[in-house]
Amino acid sequence: MDNFNKRDALILSGLTILFAGFTTGWFARRFLVENQTINADDILDDVKEQFLQEGPIEGSWIELNSTPVQKEALHTDAYYGGISRYEKSELVQYEFIADAYTGSILDIYKL
């Protein structure tokens, strides 16, 4: 401890402040990214891509504003959307609910 002087104390305190700043920034970025919704149009593009694997679609839509949803124990914000396509010469419409934070489809049903 005899060799520990003011310069060493300043370096140590500077490194401590630098580490604290880095850690705070990392957690702040992680919080912001995890609490940011996905663009509704990107989710609609993903759903359309899945439907197009089974055949052409006639139309699609999605609400651009997310709304709170509770499904069993899950509480999240979600987008509502829909797809229409012909199946056996008949126009069939589907609606879906997608998680606004992950893009995961929470429910899809035929009307």
C-alpha positions in Angstrom: 0.0 0.0 0.0 3.0 2.3 0.3 3.1 2.6 -3.5 -0.6 3.6 -3.8 -0.6 7.3 -4.4 -3.1 10.0 -5.6 -2.4 9.2 -9.3 -3.3 5.6 -8.7 -6.5 6.6 -6.8 -7.5 8.9 -9.7 -6.9 6.2 -12.2 -8.9 3.7 -10.2 -11.8 6.1 -9.6 -11.8 7.0 -13.3 -12.0 3.3 -14.3 -14.8 2.8 -11.8 -16.8 5.7 -13.3 -16.1 4.4 -16.8 -17.3 0.9 -15.9 -20.4 2.3 -14.1 -21.3 4.4 -17.2 -20.8 1.5 -19.6 -23.0 -0.8 -17.4 -25.7 1.8 -17.1 -25.7 2.4 -20.8 -25.9 -1.3 -21.6 -28.9 -1.8 -19.3 -30.6 1.3 -20.6 -30.2 0.2 -24.2 -31.5 -3.3 -23.4 -34.5 -1.9 -21.6 -35.4 0.4 -24.6 -35.0 -2.4 -27.2 -37.1 -4.8 -25.2 -39.8 -2.3 -24.7 -40.1 -1.1 -28.3 -42.8 -2.4 -30.6 -42.2 -3.9 -34.0 -43.5 -2.0 -37.0 -47.0 -3.3 -37.8 -46.2 -3.4 -41.6 -43.3 -5.7 -40.9 -45.5 -8.1 -39.0 -48.1 -8.1 -41.8 -45.3 -8.8 -44.3 -44.3 -11.9 -42.3 -47.9 -13.1 -42.0 -48.5 -12.6 -45.8 -45.3 -14.5 -46.5 -46.6 -17.5 -44.5 -49.9 -17.5 -46.3 -48.3 -17.1 -49.7 -46.6 -20.5 -49.1 -50.0 -22.1 -49.5 -51.2 -20.0 -52.4 -52.1 -16.4 -53.6 -53.8 -14.0 -51.3 -56.4 -11.4 -52.4 -55.9 -8.8 -49.7 -54.5 -8.0 -46.3 -54.7 -5.4 -43.6 -53.3 -4.6 -40.1 -54.1 -1.9 -37.5 -51.2 0.4 -37.2 -51.8 1.1 -33.5 -51.3 -1.7 -31.0 -53.9 -2.3 -28.3 -53.6 -4.1 -24.9 -54.5 -7.7 -25.0 -55.0 -10.3 -22.3 -55.0 -14.0 -23.3 -55.0 -16.2 -20.3 -52.0 -15.1 -18.2 -50.4 -13.2 -21.1 -50.7 -9.4 -20.9 -49.2 -7.6 -23.9 -49.9 -5.1 -26.6 -50.9 -6.6 -30.0 -51.8 -5.7 -33.5 -55.0 -7.0 -35.2 -54.9 -7.9 -38.8 -56.4 -10.0 -41.6 -55.8 -11.9 -44.8 -58.2 -12.9 -47.5 -57.8 -15.5 -50.2 -59.7 -17.8 -52.4 -60.1 -21.4 -51.3 -62.1 -23.7 -53.6 -63.5 -20.7 -55.5 -64.8 -19.1 -52.3 -63.3 -16.0 -50.7 -62.2 -16.8 -47.2 -61.1 -14.3 -44.6 -58.7 -14.9 -41.7 -58.0 -12.6 -38.8 -54.9 -12.7 -36.6 -53.6 -11.2 -33.4 -49.8 -10.6 -33.3 -47.7 -9.6 -30.3 -46.5 -6.0 -30.9 -43.1 -6.7 -29.2 -42.1 -10.0 -30.7 -44.2 -10.3 -33.8 -45.4 -13.7 -32.7 -48.9 -14.7 -33.8 -51.0 -15.1 -30.7 -54.2 -16.3 -32.5 -55.4 -16.8 -36.0 -58.9 -17.7 -37.0 -61.1 -18.1 -40.0 -64.2 -15.8 -40.2 
